[in-house]
Amino acid sequence: MITSRDGEHALESYINSCIRNEREGQQALYKHFYGFAMGICLRYANNRLDAAGILNDGFFKVFKNIEKYEKDKPFKAWIGRIITNTAIDYYRANLKFADHADVSDYNEIAQEQSVYAKLAYEDLLALVQKLTPAYRTVFNLFAIDGYSHEEISEMLSISVGTSKSNLFKARQKLQDMLKAPVSNAYERKMVAFDVNQVRVNFNTNTK
């Protein structure tokens, strides 16, 4: 039986091996966090091919900067931030944000338009991928990864109002898609989802 202590010891071994630039350790670390990291990439990418590109760039940065990792902090959170930042960098040139006035009342408006639906994880992911890069990125950062609008503003070099506006419009787009006729695919593994909740649990990154 593998205990959490054994897992921590193995992870520490992978990290030390990567610091020594050993390929075996890099492959082990990549395999260990592949599912977690790919989950982040898929949420930000247009498709799986783009996600694979982000994943490879992200792990390259992980290996390049692993000596900077502070061992008293959770490694999963550290690697998650690198993968997320890589995804943002990947799409930064394609993100087009229009300037908007402050929209602090958007949350109240959205709550009134609340639409609940039960979707399989794969179907929900597909809907998020249909959003434009600008809407998808803000939605991911705020609703899933837990960043504030102030933090998103700094990360994407946009105003707080623009961040709120893009989040609101992303939720509207998702609601429109949720109102479409339900396909048979939606009858698979069902999970509750409300696009207007301040935060949603989408399974991957934690700060």
N, C-alpha and C positions, 0 to 999 in steps of 0.2 A: 504494500500500500504506500503510495506517494503522499507524503504530508506537505502542508504548506511550507514547513521549514525546509523540506527537501527542495521544493520549488524555488524558494528564495535563494538557497545555496546554488542551485543550477543557474539561476538568472545572474547571480553575482559572478559565477564562473564565466558565463557568456560575455558579460560586460568587460571583465578583466582581459579576456581573450581578444575582444575587439580593440581594447586600448593598446594591446600589443600588435594590432593590425594582422591578426591571424584569420585566415579565410574560414577555417572551420568554425570559429566562434561567431563570425559574421553570418554564416549560413544558419547556424543554430538560432541566433537572435532573430533573424529574418523569419524563419519558420515559426518561432514562438509567438511573434507578434503580427504575423501575416493577416490573420482574420480580423483582428482589432484595427490594424492600420488600413486595410482594404475597405472596411466598413466606413471609415471616415472619408476615404477617397471617393467612394461611390456616391456619397451624399453630395459632394461638391462637383463631381464630374458630369459631363454630358452623357457619357457612356462608359462601358467597361474598359474600352481601349484607352481612353483618356485617364481613367482611374489608375490603370496599370502604369502609365507614364508618371503620374503624380507619385504613386507608390515607390517607384524606383528612384525618382529624384529625392523623395523624402528619406528613404533609407540611406542614400548616399550622404545626405546631410547629417543623419544620425551617426554614421560611422566616422564622418569627418570631425564631428564635434563631440564625440562621446567622452573625451577627456575632460570636457567642461561640465559633465553631469555631476551634480552634487549628491553624493550617495546617501545623505540623510533625508532626501526627498523621494517621493514615489517615482519610480522609473517609468511606469505606464503613463502617468500624467505628462512627464517630460517628453516622451516620444510622441504622445498624442498632440502636444502643442507644435512640435516640429512638423508633423504630417499635416496638421491643419494650416500652419503658416505656408507650407509648400503648396498646398491646394490654392490658397489665396493668391500667392505669387504667380501660380500657373495661369490664373484667370484675370489677374489684375489689369492686363492690357485690354481685355475684352469687356471689362466692367464699365458700363456707362450709367452714371447716376445723374439724374436731373436734380437741380437745386429745388428744394421745397421749404416752405415756411415750417415753423414748429408745428407738430401735429400731436400734441400731448393727449388730445381727446380721442385718438384713434382706437385705443384699447376699449373705451366705453362703446364706441360705435361697433367695433368688431364683436363685442359680447352680445349685442342686440341681434347680430346676424349669425349667431352661433349655429354651426351645422355639425352634428355628430354622425359619425359613420364607423363601421367596423370593417377594417381592411387587413388583409394579410400583409406582413412586413414587406414582402417583395413588391406588392402593389403600391404601398405607400411610398416606398423608395422610388418607384417608377414615376409617381406623380411629382415628387420633389424634383426629380431630374428634368421634368418638363418645364419647370420654371426657367425664366431667363437667368443668365449667370448673376446679374445684379440682385434679383429677388432671391434666388436660391442661396447666394452667399450670405446675405443678411439674415435670412430665415434660419439657416444652419447655425450661424454664430450666436444669434439671440435665443431662438426657441429650443435648440438642441444642445449646443455647446455651453450655453449659460453666460455668455458675455453680455455686458450692459451696452446700452446705446452709446454711452460715452466711450467705452473701450472700442466698440466697432467703428466709431467715428475716427479714432486715432489709427486703427489698423488699416482702414480703407481710404483714409484721407478724404472723408466726406463730413458733412455737418450732421449733428445729432438729429435734426429734423428730417434730413434725407434718409437716415437710417430708419427712423420710425415710419416714414412714408413707404419705403421699400418693404418693410416688414408687413405693414398693413395691406399693401397691394399683393404681396406674396400670399397672404392668408386669403384674400379675396379670390385670387386665381385658384388656389387649392379648393376653396369652397365651390367655385364654379365647376371644377372637375369632379368634385364629390357629388354634385347634383346630377351629373350625367347618369344614364342608365347603368345599373349595376351589372357587371359581366359575371360569367360563371367563375372567373378567376378569383373574384372577391369572396367566393364561398369557401376558400381554403382557410388555413390557420387564421383565426380571427383575433384582432386586438383592438381595443377601444382607442379612438383617436379624436381629439378635438383641436382643430387648427387654431382656435382662439385662446387656448390656455397659454398663460405666460411662459410656461416651460413645458416641453414634452420630453419623455424619456425615449430616446431613439437608439439606445443600446450601445453607444460607442464611447465618445470622449468624455473625460471628466477633468475638471480643472484642478 
